[in-house]
Amino acid sequence: MKKLLTVMVGSSLLFTACNDNTTQEEETVMTAAPISINQVSASPEFEGAQIAIGKVTSTPEGDNNAIVSFQFDVKNYELMNQTNDAEAKMCANSEKGQHIHFILDNEPYAALYKPEHQVTLAKNSEHYLLAFLSRSYHESIKTKGASLVYHFKVDENGTIQELDPPTEPMLFYSRPKGTYVGQNNTDNLLFDFFLWNTEISEDGNHVMAHIKGNAVDTTIVVTNWKSYFLNNMPLGEQTIELTLVDKDGNKIEGAMTNVTRAYTLAAEEPLPAE
């Protein structure tokens, strides 16, 4: 069964469309729980919140890898605090509080509750790191200074070389991520991404989000860079493919303009294996 929902997200209204040839069974699925997308209500702002790269070091490990350690300088923001409207948001929330989203090469982020992190990387490899300050319920802070992109290389000796800051448009994936269990976590599914070196608008660049999963095949066109909730999402494993496109809908070429992520929604925890 296939469900097709096309959504324009910006200042315009949302709309749905279905094929005239839809079977009765498919139509029942579509009308029983139509997906909707809604902008997240106003969240606390953190005036002057800043994050910057502190110290980056590397230690060679064997012939092929290096252990790279990052330290961050965080100002005017309290890691591990609960954001004061977390309960009212009624979505998945970290019990450990506010944190940093550490996104390396558009892979799933690591949540940092202390301003430090360590990863193992291949020698002679190039990387893009996005780090931003996150509210306890994982919504990014999009104000100036609350994020950074660090472009670097691990050379053949395992040494870090900082490269020129990127100038091309970039799109990084943040949420949804992982497994969500129970109604409190699945009713309001945070949909959040991060832009770099670009803006989006109805008559400019925009973001295409293609959601596929159990009885759903949904395209969302986002023209306003905000955080959103996906509602009435079916249970099961799903994927979201994000693509940064130009005003004509053509994919913008670049190092970080397309990414696909899988995640799972479940009514309850699976039973333990016997």
PyMOL commands that set and color helices and strands:
alter all, ss='L'
color gray80, all
select helices_A, chain A and resi 24-32+86-89+183-186
alter helices_A, ss='H'
color red, helices_A
select strands_A, chain A and resi 4-9+36-39+50-61+65-75+99-104+110-112+116-122+125-134+147-154+160-162+170-175+178-181+189-196+206-213+216-222+228-231+236-245+258-266
alter strands_A, ss='S'
color yellow, strands_A
deselect
rebuild
show_as cartoon
